[in-house]
Amino acid sequence: MSVTIAATYENGVLKPQQPLELAEGAQVQVTIRAGGGALDPLGDVIGICESGRATGADEHNRYIYPADRS
């Protein structure tokens, strides 16, 4: 299950602004993104395809100008 919620940070505790459908003592993973700023529309997909390559520039011509143009 994955859900995005709004929460408020008070006295060292995150307080959800709506009830959560979780069992008492459930273990969860939390990703924190501070509100108020513009969200990057690609923020959730950046890094999905980690290839280990810093750039694709070394293969640029092969992708743009393939040898077989038929």
mmJSON file of the N, C-alpha and C atoms, coordinates in Angstrom:
{"data_MODEL":{"atom_site":{
"group_PDB":["ATOM","ATOM","ATOM","ATOM","ATOM","ATOM","ATOM","ATOM","ATOM","ATOM","ATOM","ATOM","ATOM","ATOM","ATOM","ATOM","ATOM","ATOM","ATOM","ATOM","ATOM","ATOM","ATOM","ATOM","ATOM","ATOM","ATOM","ATOM","ATOM","ATOM","ATOM","ATOM","ATOM","ATOM","ATOM","ATOM","ATOM","ATOM","ATOM","ATOM","ATOM","ATOM","ATOM","ATOM","ATOM","ATOM","ATOM","ATOM","ATOM","ATOM","ATOM","ATOM","ATOM","ATOM","ATOM","ATOM","ATOM","ATOM","ATOM","ATOM","ATOM","ATOM","ATOM","ATOM","ATOM","ATOM","ATOM","ATOM","ATOM","ATOM","ATOM","ATOM","ATOM","ATOM","ATOM","ATOM","ATOM","ATOM","ATOM","ATOM","ATOM","ATOM","ATOM","ATOM","ATOM","ATOM","ATOM","ATOM","ATOM","ATOM","ATOM","ATOM","ATOM","ATOM","ATOM","ATOM","ATOM","ATOM","ATOM","ATOM","ATOM","ATOM","ATOM","ATOM","ATOM","ATOM","ATOM","ATOM","ATOM","ATOM","ATOM","ATOM","ATOM","ATOM","ATOM","ATOM","ATOM","ATOM","ATOM","ATOM","ATOM","ATOM","ATOM","ATOM","ATOM","ATOM","ATOM","ATOM","ATOM","ATOM","ATOM","ATOM","ATOM","ATOM","ATOM","ATOM","ATOM","ATOM","ATOM","ATOM","ATOM","ATOM","ATOM","ATOM","ATOM","ATOM","ATOM","ATOM","ATOM","ATOM","ATOM","ATOM","ATOM","ATOM","ATOM","ATOM","ATOM","ATOM","ATOM","ATOM","ATOM","ATOM","ATOM","ATOM","ATOM","ATOM","ATOM","ATOM","ATOM","ATOM","ATOM","ATOM","ATOM","ATOM","ATOM","ATOM","ATOM","ATOM","ATOM","ATOM","ATOM","ATOM","ATOM","ATOM","ATOM","ATOM","ATOM","ATOM","ATOM","ATOM","ATOM","ATOM","ATOM","ATOM","ATOM","ATOM","ATOM","ATOM","ATOM","ATOM","ATOM","ATOM","ATOM","ATOM","ATOM","ATOM","ATOM","ATOM","ATOM","ATOM"],
"id":[1,2,3,4,5,6,7,8,9,10,11,12,13,14,15,16,17,18,19,20,21,22,23,24,25,26,27,28,29,30,31,32,33,34,35,36,37,38,39,40,41,42,43,44,45,46,47,48,49,50,51,52,53,54,55,56,57,58,59,60,61,62,63,64,65,66,67,68,69,70,71,72,73,74,75,76,77,78,79,80,81,82,83,84,85,86,87,88,89,90,91,92,93,94,95,96,97,98,99,100,101,102,103,104,105,106,107,108,109,110,111,112,113,114,115,116,117,118,119,120,121,122,123,124,125,126,127,128,129,130,131,132,133,134,135,136,137,138,139,140,141,142,143,144,145,146,147,148,149,150,151,152,153,154,155,156,157,158,159,160,161,162,163,164,165,166,167,168,169,170,171,172,173,174,175,176,177,178,179,180,181,182,183,184,185,186,187,188,189,190,191,192,193,194,195,196,197,198,199,200,201,202,203,204,205,206,207,208,209,210],
"type_symbol":["N","C","C","N","C","C","N","C","C","N","C","C","N","C","C","N","C","C","N","C","C","N","C","C","N","C","C","N","C","C","N","C","C","N","C","C","N","C","C","N","C","C","N","C","C","N","C","C","N","C","C","N","C","C","N","C","C","N","C","C","N","C","C","N","C","C","N","C","C","N","C","C","N","C","C","N","C","C","N","C","C","N","C","C","N","C","C","N","C","C","N","C","C","N","C","C","N","C","C","N","C","C","N","C","C","N","C","C","N","C","C","N","C","C","N","C","C","N","C","C","N","C","C","N","C","C","N","C","C","N","C","C","N","C","C","N","C","C","N","C","C","N","C","C","N","C","C","N","C","C","N","C","C","N","C","C","N","C","C","N","C","C","N","C","C","N","C","C","N","C","C","N","C","C","N","C","C","N","C","C","N","C","C","N","C","C","N","C","C","N","C","C","N","C","C","N","C","C","N","C","C","N","C","C","N","C","C","N","C","C"],
"label_atom_id":["N","CA","C","N","CA","C","N","CA","C","N","CA","C","N","CA","C","N","CA","C","N","CA","C","N","CA","C","N","CA","C","N","CA","C","N","CA","C","N","CA","C","N","CA","C","N","CA","C","N","CA","C","N","CA","C","N","CA","C","N","CA","C","N","CA","C","N","CA","C","N","CA","C","N","CA","C","N","CA","C","N","CA","C","N","CA","C","N","CA","C","N","CA","C","N","CA","C","N","CA","C","N","CA","C","N","CA","C","N","CA","C","N","CA","C","N","CA","C","N","CA","C","N","CA","C","N","CA","C","N","CA","C","N","CA","C","N","CA","C","N","CA","C","N","CA","C","N","CA","C","N","CA","C","N","CA","C","N","CA","C","N","CA","C","N","CA","C","N","CA","C","N","CA","C","N","CA","C","N","CA","C","N","CA","C","N","CA","C","N","CA","C","N","CA","C","N","CA","C","N","CA","C","N","CA","C","N","CA","C","N","CA","C","N","CA","C","N","CA","C","N","CA","C","N","CA","C","N","CA","C","N","CA","C","N","CA","C","N","CA","C","N","CA","C"],
"label_alt_id":[null,null,null,null,null,null,null,null,null,null,null,null,null,null,null,null,null,null,null,null,null,null,null,null,null,null,null,null,null,null,null,null,null,null,null,null,null,null,null,null,null,null,null,null,null,null,null,null,null,null,null,null,null,null,null,null,null,null,null,null,null,null,null,null,null,null,null,null,null,null,null,null,null,null,null,null,null,null,null,null,null,null,null,null,null,null,null,null,null,null,null,null,null,null,null,null,null,null,null,null,null,null,null,null,null,null,null,null,null,null,null,null,null,null,null,null,null,null,null,null,null,null,null,null,null,null,null,null,null,null,null,null,null,null,null,null,null,null,null,null,null,null,null,null,null,null,null,null,null,null,null,null,null,null,null,null,null,null,null,null,null,null,null,null,null,null,null,null,null,null,null,null,null,null,null,null,null,null,null,null,null,null,null,null,null,null,null,null,null,null,null,null,null,null,null,null,null,null,null,null,null,null,null,null,null,null,null,null,null,null],
"label_comp_id":["MET","MET","MET","SER","SER","SER","VAL","VAL","VAL","THR","THR","THR","ILE","ILE","ILE","ALA","ALA","ALA","ALA","ALA","ALA","THR","THR","THR","TYR","TYR","TYR","GLU","GLU","GLU","ASN","ASN","ASN","GLY","GLY","GLY","VAL","VAL","VAL","LEU","LEU","LEU","LYS","LYS","LYS","PRO","PRO","PRO","GLN","GLN","GLN","GLN","GLN","GLN","PRO","PRO","PRO","LEU","LEU","LEU","GLU","GLU","GLU","LEU","LEU","LEU","ALA","ALA","ALA","GLU","GLU","GLU","GLY","GLY","GLY","ALA","ALA","ALA","GLN","GLN","GLN","VAL","VAL","VAL","GLN","GLN","GLN","VAL","VAL","VAL","THR","THR","THR","ILE","ILE","ILE","ARG","ARG","ARG","ALA","ALA","ALA","GLY","GLY","GLY","GLY","GLY","GLY","GLY","GLY","GLY","ALA","ALA","ALA","LEU","LEU","LEU","ASP","ASP","ASP","PRO","PRO","PRO","LEU","LEU","LEU","GLY","GLY","GLY","ASP","ASP","ASP","VAL","VAL","VAL","ILE","ILE","ILE","GLY","GLY","GLY","ILE","ILE","ILE","CYS","CYS","CYS","GLU","GLU","GLU","SER","SER","SER","GLY","GLY","GLY","ARG","ARG","ARG","ALA","ALA","ALA","THR","THR","THR","GLY","GLY","GLY","ALA","ALA","ALA","ASP","ASP","ASP","GLU","GLU","GLU","HIS","HIS","HIS","ASN","ASN","ASN","ARG","ARG","ARG","TYR","TYR","TYR","ILE","ILE","ILE","TYR","TYR","TYR","PRO","PRO","PRO","ALA","ALA","ALA","ASP","ASP","ASP","ARG","ARG","ARG","SER","SER","SER"],
"label_asym_id":["A","A","A","A","A","A","A","A","A","A","A","A","A","A","A","A","A","A","A","A","A","A","A","A","A","A","A","A","A","A","A","A","A","A","A","A","A","A","A","A","A","A","A","A","A","A","A","A","A","A","A","A","A","A","A","A","A","A","A","A","A","A","A","A","A","A","A","A","A","A","A","A","A","A","A","A","A","A","A","A","A","A","A","A","A","A","A","A","A","A","A","A","A","A","A","A","A","A","A","A","A","A","A","A","A","A","A","A","A","A","A","A","A","A","A","A","A","A","A","A","A","A","A","A","A","A","A","A","A","A","A","A","A","A","A","A","A","A","A","A","A","A","A","A","A","A","A","A","A","A","A","A","A","A","A","A","A","A","A","A","A","A","A","A","A","A","A","A","A","A","A","A","A","A","A","A","A","A","A","A","A","A","A","A","A","A","A","A","A","A","A","A","A","A","A","A","A","A","A","A","A","A","A","A","A","A","A","A","A","A"],
"label_entity_id":["1","1","1","1","1","1","1","1","1","1","1","1","1","1","1","1","1","1","1","1","1","1","1","1","1","1","1","1","1","1","1","1","1","1","1","1","1","1","1","1","1","1","1","1","1","1","1","1","1","1","1","1","1","1","1","1","1","1","1","1","1","1","1","1","1","1","1","1","1","1","1","1","1","1","1","1","1","1","1","1","1","1","1","1","1","1","1","1","1","1","1","1","1","1","1","1","1","1","1","1","1","1","1","1","1","1","1","1","1","1","1","1","1","1","1","1","1","1","1","1","1","1","1","1","1","1","1","1","1","1","1","1","1","1","1","1","1","1","1","1","1","1","1","1","1","1","1","1","1","1","1","1","1","1","1","1","1","1","1","1","1","1","1","1","1","1","1","1","1","1","1","1","1","1","1","1","1","1","1","1","1","1","1","1","1","1","1","1","1","1","1","1","1","1","1","1","1","1","1","1","1","1","1","1","1","1","1","1","1","1"],
"label_seq_id":[1,1,1,2,2,2,3,3,3,4,4,4,5,5,5,6,6,6,7,7,7,8,8,8,9,9,9,10,10,10,11,11,11,12,12,12,13,13,13,14,14,14,15,15,15,16,16,16,17,17,17,18,18,18,19,19,19,20,20,20,21,21,21,22,22,22,23,23,23,24,24,24,25,25,25,26,26,26,27,27,27,28,28,28,29,29,29,30,30,30,31,31,31,32,32,32,33,33,33,34,34,34,35,35,35,36,36,36,37,37,37,38,38,38,39,39,39,40,40,40,41,41,41,42,42,42,43,43,43,44,44,44,45,45,45,46,46,46,47,47,47,48,48,48,49,49,49,50,50,50,51,51,51,52,52,52,53,53,53,54,54,54,55,55,55,56,56,56,57,57,57,58,58,58,59,59,59,60,60,60,61,61,61,62,62,62,63,63,63,64,64,64,65,65,65,66,66,66,67,67,67,68,68,68,69,69,69,70,70,70],
"pdbx_PDB_ins_code":[null,null,null,null,null,null,null,null,null,null,null,null,null,null,null,null,null,null,null,null,null,null,null,null,null,null,null,null,null,null,null,null,null,null,null,null,null,null,null,null,null,null,null,null,null,null,null,null,null,null,null,null,null,null,null,null,null,null,null,null,null,null,null,null,null,null,null,null,null,null,null,null,null,null,null,null,null,null,null,null,null,null,null,null,null,null,null,null,null,null,null,null,null,null,null,null,null,null,null,null,null,null,null,null,null,null,null,null,null,null,null,null,null,null,null,null,null,null,null,null,null,null,null,null,null,null,null,null,null,null,null,null,null,null,null,null,null,null,null,null,null,null,null,null,null,null,null,null,null,null,null,null,null,null,null,null,null,null,null,null,null,null,null,null,null,null,null,null,null,null,null,null,null,null,null,null,null,null,null,null,null,null,null,null,null,null,null,null,null,null,null,null,null,null,null,null,null,null,null,null,null,null,null,null,null,null,null,null,null,null],
"Cartn_x":[0.854,0.0,0.887,0.553,1.269,0.243,0.493,-0.443,0.348,-0.116,0.484,-0.474,0.047,-0.796,-0.163,-0.953,-0.457,-0.29,0.781,1.036,1.669,1.599,2.205,3.243,4.401,5.474,5.37,5.095,4.945,5.649,6.504,7.177,7.865,8.504,9.249,8.417,7.122,6.231,5.495,5.41,4.588,3.147,2.229,0.813,0.029,-0.484,-1.275,-2.513,-2.909,-4.083,-5.369,-5.271,-6.447,-6.091,-7.088,-6.806,-6.117,-5.272,-4.578,-5.131,-5.263,-5.754,-4.574,-4.006,-2.86,-3.168,-2.661,-2.792,-1.859,-2.254,-1.409,-0.071,1.011,2.353,2.876,2.135,2.57,3.874,4.783,6.037,5.79,6.281,6.11,7.422,7.525,8.637,8.088,8.83,8.353,9.317,8.782,9.561,9.068,9.968,9.592,9.884,8.878,9.044,8.384,9.181,8.642,7.629,6.529,5.482,5.793,4.957,5.083,5.8,6.656,7.37,6.686,7.07,6.526,7.089,6.236,6.663,7.253,8.308,8.903,8.043,7.432,6.549,7.265,8.587,9.359,10.065,9.814,10.505,10.399,9.257,9.072,9.718,10.12,10.725,12.227,12.756,14.19,14.928,15.853,16.66,16.091,14.912,14.332,15.236,15.798,16.61,18.099,18.538,19.948,20.799,21.53,22.348,23.808,24.15,25.539,26.273,25.662,26.251,25.938,26.926,26.688,25.957,26.184,25.55,25.398,24.439,24.267,24.953,25.691,26.321,27.3,27.941,28.915,28.267,26.953,26.228,25.256,25.356,24.416,24.235,25.322,25.213,24.59,24.885,24.326,22.802,22.275,20.827,20.153,20.788,20.2,20.358,21.514,21.803,22.098,21.087,21.343,21.852,22.691,23.293,22.231,21.22,20.169,19.009,18.875,17.818,16.637,16.533,15.434,14.128],
"Cartn_y":[-1.189,0.0,1.234,2.193,3.453,4.575,5.558,6.67,7.947,9.054,10.356,11.113,11.627,12.354,13.7,14.58,15.838,15.632,16.187,16.058,17.341,17.522,18.672,18.161,18.804,18.426,19.3,18.694,19.426,18.677,19.365,18.799,17.466,17.39,16.189,15.04,15.287,14.223,14.679,13.784,14.067,13.697,14.633,14.397,14.449,13.289,13.264,14.144,14.765,15.625,14.847,13.546,12.69,11.321,10.523,9.196,8.295,7.395,6.438,5.049,4.282,2.914,1.976,2.038,1.215,0.494,-0.713,-1.438,-0.815,-0.834,-0.319,-1.041,-0.296,-0.877,-1.238,-0.891,-1.21,-0.491,-1.188,-0.602,0.061,1.278,2.0,2.642,3.017,3.819,5.206,6.229,7.599,8.383,9.081,10.001,11.395,12.273,13.627,14.594,15.383,16.444,17.675,18.69,19.896,20.55,21.008,21.641,23.097,23.691,25.115,25.439,24.556,24.819,24.128,24.523,23.878,22.46,21.5,20.111,19.88,19.112,18.728,17.616,17.814,16.79,15.483,15.523,14.311,13.801,14.428,14.07,12.61,11.987,10.598,9.6,10.044,9.104,9.298,10.379,10.622,9.516,8.883,7.839,6.436,6.276,4.941,4.039,4.559,3.754,3.999,3.785,3.978,3.034,3.556,2.728,2.742,3.652,3.791,4.78,5.203,6.156,7.568,8.432,9.815,10.573,10.174,10.858,9.906,10.154,9.36,9.991,11.065,11.797,10.944,9.968,9.152,8.299,8.062,7.272,8.138,9.44,10.367,10.099,10.082,9.928,8.591,7.547,6.232,6.25,6.962,7.031,7.991,9.097,10.125,9.77,9.202,8.889,7.4,6.551,5.108,4.772,3.743,3.353,2.897,2.205,1.701,2.678,3.509,4.527,4.091,2.793,2.356,2.224],
"Cartn_z":[0.0,0.0,0.0,-0.807,-0.851,-0.81,0.021,0.158,0.434,-0.098,0.175,1.08,2.171,3.128,3.458,3.998,4.55,6.046,6.598,8.028,8.536,9.83,10.489,11.472,11.489,12.411,13.655,14.81,16.074,17.192,17.915,19.086,18.768,17.593,17.237,16.709,16.439,15.983,14.72,13.719,12.54,12.856,12.666,12.95,11.646,11.178,9.944,10.069,8.971,8.986,8.745,8.488,8.363,8.951,9.337,9.895,8.871,9.37,8.514,8.75,7.666,7.785,8.017,9.221,9.595,10.903,11.009,12.268,13.299,14.543,15.625,15.595,15.629,15.63,14.253,13.189,11.823,11.496,10.833,10.375,9.025,8.819,7.561,7.151,5.895,5.402,5.118,5.485,5.334,4.458,3.452,2.628,2.956,3.324,3.724,2.58,2.2,1.207,1.81,2.09,2.715,1.786,2.33,1.539,1.257,0.447,0.179,-1.112,-1.595,-2.835,-3.997,-5.187,-6.378,-6.468,-6.761,-6.892,-8.278,-8.343,-9.615,-10.198,-11.371,-11.921,-12.234,-12.354,-12.616,-11.37,-10.251,-9.02,-8.628,-8.889,-8.492,-9.44,-10.629,-11.573,-11.729,-11.215,-11.315,-10.586,-11.266,-10.66,-10.808,-11.396,-11.54,-12.368,-13.418,-14.339,-14.099,-12.909,-12.589,-13.427,-14.393,-15.264,-14.829,-13.943,-13.555,-14.438,-15.51,-16.432,-15.967,-15.987,-15.593,-16.698,-17.956,-19.075,-20.251,-21.083,-22.289,-23.485,-23.252,-24.349,-25.143,-24.508,-25.225,-26.303,-26.231,-27.229,-28.037,-27.905,-28.53,-30.028,-30.779,-32.227,-32.622,-31.89,-32.21,-32.07,-31.073,-30.88,-31.866,-32.145,-33.01,-34.491,-34.861,-36.26,-36.418,-36.318,-36.449,-37.84,-37.948,-39.219,-40.217,-39.745,-40.627,-40.608,-41.618,-41.676,-42.547,-42.861,-43.743,-43.011],
"occupancy":[1.0,1.0,1.0,1.0,1.0,1.0,1.0,1.0,1.0,1.0,1.0,1.0,1.0,1.0,1.0,1.0,1.0,1.0,1.0,1.0,1.0,1.0,1.0,1.0,1.0,1.0,1.0,1.0,1.0,1.0,1.0,1.0,1.0,1.0,1.0,1.0,1.0,1.0,1.0,1.0,1.0,1.0,1.0,1.0,1.0,1.0,1.0,1.0,1.0,1.0,1.0,1.0,1.0,1.0,1.0,1.0,1.0,1.0,1.0,1.0,1.0,1.0,1.0,1.0,1.0,1.0,1.0,1.0,1.0,1.0,1.0,1.0,1.0,1.0,1.0,1.0,1.0,1.0,1.0,1.0,1.0,1.0,1.0,1.0,1.0,1.0,1.0,1.0,1.0,1.0,1.0,1.0,1.0,1.0,1.0,1.0,1.0,1.0,1.0,1.0,1.0,1.0,1.0,1.0,1.0,1.0,1.0,1.0,1.0,1.0,1.0,1.0,1.0,1.0,1.0,1.0,1.0,1.0,1.0,1.0,1.0,1.0,1.0,1.0,1.0,1.0,1.0,1.0,1.0,1.0,1.0,1.0,1.0,1.0,1.0,1.0,1.0,1.0,1.0,1.0,1.0,1.0,1.0,1.0,1.0,1.0,1.0,1.0,1.0,1.0,1.0,1.0,1.0,1.0,1.0,1.0,1.0,1.0,1.0,1.0,1.0,1.0,1.0,1.0,1.0,1.0,1.0,1.0,1.0,1.0,1.0,1.0,1.0,1.0,1.0,1.0,1.0,1.0,1.0,1.0,1.0,1.0,1.0,1.0,1.0,1.0,1.0,1.0,1.0,1.0,1.0,1.0,1.0,1.0,1.0,1.0,1.0,1.0,1.0,1.0,1.0,1.0,1.0,1.0,1.0,1.0,1.0,1.0,1.0,1.0],
"B_iso_or_equiv":[0.0,0.0,0.0,0.0,0.0,0.0,0.0,0.0,0.0,0.0,0.0,0.0,0.0,0.0,0.0,0.0,0.0,0.0,0.0,0.0,0.0,0.0,0.0,0.0,0.0,0.0,0.0,0.0,0.0,0.0,0.0,0.0,0.0,0.0,0.0,0.0,0.0,0.0,0.0,0.0,0.0,0.0,0.0,0.0,0.0,0.0,0.0,0.0,0.0,0.0,0.0,0.0,0.0,0.0,0.0,0.0,0.0,0.0,0.0,0.0,0.0,0.0,0.0,0.0,0.0,0.0,0.0,0.0,0.0,0.0,0.0,0.0,0.0,0.0,0.0,0.0,0.0,0.0,0.0,0.0,0.0,0.0,0.0,0.0,0.0,0.0,0.0,0.0,0.0,0.0,0.0,0.0,0.0,0.0,0.0,0.0,0.0,0.0,0.0,0.0,0.0,0.0,0.0,0.0,0.0,0.0,0.0,0.0,0.0,0.0,0.0,0.0,0.0,0.0,0.0,0.0,0.0,0.0,0.0,0.0,0.0,0.0,0.0,0.0,0.0,0.0,0.0,0.0,0.0,0.0,0.0,0.0,0.0,0.0,0.0,0.0,0.0,0.0,0.0,0.0,0.0,0.0,0.0,0.0,0.0,0.0,0.0,0.0,0.0,0.0,0.0,0.0,0.0,0.0,0.0,0.0,0.0,0.0,0.0,0.0,0.0,0.0,0.0,0.0,0.0,0.0,0.0,0.0,0.0,0.0,0.0,0.0,0.0,0.0,0.0,0.0,0.0,0.0,0.0,0.0,0.0,0.0,0.0,0.0,0.0,0.0,0.0,0.0,0.0,0.0,0.0,0.0,0.0,0.0,0.0,0.0,0.0,0.0,0.0,0.0,0.0,0.0,0.0,0.0,0.0,0.0,0.0,0.0,0.0,0.0],
"pdbx_formal_charge":[null,null,null,null,null,null,null,null,null,null,null,null,null,null,null,null,null,null,null,null,null,null,null,null,null,null,null,null,null,null,null,null,null,null,null,null,null,null,null,null,null,null,null,null,null,null,null,null,null,null,null,null,null,null,null,null,null,null,null,null,null,null,null,null,null,null,null,null,null,null,null,null,null,null,null,null,null,null,null,null,null,null,null,null,null,null,null,null,null,null,null,null,null,null,null,null,null,null,null,null,null,null,null,null,null,null,null,null,null,null,null,null,null,null,null,null,null,null,null,null,null,null,null,null,null,null,null,null,null,null,null,null,null,null,null,null,null,null,null,null,null,null,null,null,null,null,null,null,null,null,null,null,null,null,null,null,null,null,null,null,null,null,null,null,null,null,null,null,null,null,null,null,null,null,null,null,null,null,null,null,null,null,null,null,null,null,null,null,null,null,null,null,null,null,null,null,null,null,null,null,null,null,null,null,null,null,null,null,null,null],
"auth_seq_id":[1,1,1,2,2,2,3,3,3,4,4,4,5,5,5,6,6,6,7,7,7,8,8,8,9,9,9,10,10,10,11,11,11,12,12,12,13,13,13,14,14,14,15,15,15,16,16,16,17,17,17,18,18,18,19,19,19,20,20,20,21,21,21,22,22,22,23,23,23,24,24,24,25,25,25,26,26,26,27,27,27,28,28,28,29,29,29,30,30,30,31,31,31,32,32,32,33,33,33,34,34,34,35,35,35,36,36,36,37,37,37,38,38,38,39,39,39,40,40,40,41,41,41,42,42,42,43,43,43,44,44,44,45,45,45,46,46,46,47,47,47,48,48,48,49,49,49,50,50,50,51,51,51,52,52,52,53,53,53,54,54,54,55,55,55,56,56,56,57,57,57,58,58,58,59,59,59,60,60,60,61,61,61,62,62,62,63,63,63,64,64,64,65,65,65,66,66,66,67,67,67,68,68,68,69,69,69,70,70,70],
"auth_comp_id":["MET","MET","MET","SER","SER","SER","VAL","VAL","VAL","THR","THR","THR","ILE","ILE","ILE","ALA","ALA","ALA","ALA","ALA","ALA","THR","THR","THR","TYR","TYR","TYR","GLU","GLU","GLU","ASN","ASN","ASN","GLY","GLY","GLY","VAL","VAL","VAL","LEU","LEU","LEU","LYS","LYS","LYS","PRO","PRO","PRO","GLN","GLN","GLN","GLN","GLN","GLN","PRO","PRO","PRO","LEU","LEU","LEU","GLU","GLU","GLU","LEU","LEU","LEU","ALA","ALA","ALA","GLU","GLU","GLU","GLY","GLY","GLY","ALA","ALA","ALA","GLN","GLN","GLN","VAL","VAL","VAL","GLN","GLN","GLN","VAL","VAL","VAL","THR","THR","THR","ILE","ILE","ILE","ARG","ARG","ARG","ALA","ALA","ALA","GLY","GLY","GLY","GLY","GLY","GLY","GLY","GLY","GLY","ALA","ALA","ALA","LEU","LEU","LEU","ASP","ASP","ASP","PRO","PRO","PRO","LEU","LEU","LEU","GLY","GLY","GLY","ASP","ASP","ASP","VAL","VAL","VAL","ILE","ILE","ILE","GLY","GLY","GLY","ILE","ILE","ILE","CYS","CYS","CYS","GLU","GLU","GLU","SER","SER","SER","GLY","GLY","GLY","ARG","ARG","ARG","ALA","ALA","ALA","THR","THR","THR","GLY","GLY","GLY","ALA","ALA","ALA","ASP","ASP","ASP","GLU","GLU","GLU","HIS","HIS","HIS","ASN","ASN","ASN","ARG","ARG","ARG","TYR","TYR","TYR","ILE","ILE","ILE","TYR","TYR","TYR","PRO","PRO","PRO","ALA","ALA","ALA","ASP","ASP","ASP","ARG","ARG","ARG","SER","SER","SER"],
"auth_asym_id":["A","A","A","A","A","A","A","A","A","A","A","A","A","A","A","A","A","A","A","A","A","A","A","A","A","A","A","A","A","A","A","A","A","A","A","A","A","A","A","A","A","A","A","A","A","A","A","A","A","A","A","A","A","A","A","A","A","A","A","A","A","A","A","A","A","A","A","A","A","A","A","A","A","A","A","A","A","A","A","A","A","A","A","A","A","A","A","A","A","A","A","A","A","A","A","A","A","A","A","A","A","A","A","A","A","A","A","A","A","A","A","A","A","A","A","A","A","A","A","A","A","A","A","A","A","A","A","A","A","A","A","A","A","A","A","A","A","A","A","A","A","A","A","A","A","A","A","A","A","A","A","A","A","A","A","A","A","A","A","A","A","A","A","A","A","A","A","A","A","A","A","A","A","A","A","A","A","A","A","A","A","A","A","A","A","A","A","A","A","A","A","A","A","A","A","A","A","A","A","A","A","A","A","A","A","A","A","A","A","A"],
"auth_atom_id":["N","CA","C","N","CA","C","N","CA","C","N","CA","C","N","CA","C","N","CA","C","N","CA","C","N","CA","C","N","CA","C","N","CA","C","N","CA","C","N","CA","C","N","CA","C","N","CA","C","N","CA","C","N","CA","C","N","CA","C","N","CA","C","N","CA","C","N","CA","C","N","CA","C","N","CA","C","N","CA","C","N","CA","C","N","CA","C","N","CA","C","N","CA","C","N","CA","C","N","CA","C","N","CA","C","N","CA","C","N","CA","C","N","CA","C","N","CA","C","N","CA","C","N","CA","C","N","CA","C","N","CA","C","N","CA","C","N","CA","C","N","CA","C","N","CA","C","N","CA","C","N","CA","C","N","CA","C","N","CA","C","N","CA","C","N","CA","C","N","CA","C","N","CA","C","N","CA","C","N","CA","C","N","CA","C","N","CA","C","N","CA","C","N","CA","C","N","CA","C","N","CA","C","N","CA","C","N","CA","C","N","CA","C","N","CA","C","N","CA","C","N","CA","C","N","CA","C","N","CA","C","N","CA","C","N","CA","C","N","CA","C","N","CA","C"],
"pdbx_PDB_model_num":[1,1,1,1,1,1,1,1,1,1,1,1,1,1,1,1,1,1,1,1,1,1,1,1,1,1,1,1,1,1,1,1,1,1,1,1,1,1,1,1,1,1,1,1,1,1,1,1,1,1,1,1,1,1,1,1,1,1,1,1,1,1,1,1,1,1,1,1,1,1,1,1,1,1,1,1,1,1,1,1,1,1,1,1,1,1,1,1,1,1,1,1,1,1,1,1,1,1,1,1,1,1,1,1,1,1,1,1,1,1,1,1,1,1,1,1,1,1,1,1,1,1,1,1,1,1,1,1,1,1,1,1,1,1,1,1,1,1,1,1,1,1,1,1,1,1,1,1,1,1,1,1,1,1,1,1,1,1,1,1,1,1,1,1,1,1,1,1,1,1,1,1,1,1,1,1,1,1,1,1,1,1,1,1,1,1,1,1,1,1,1,1,1,1,1,1,1,1,1,1,1,1,1,1,1,1,1,1,1,1]
}}}
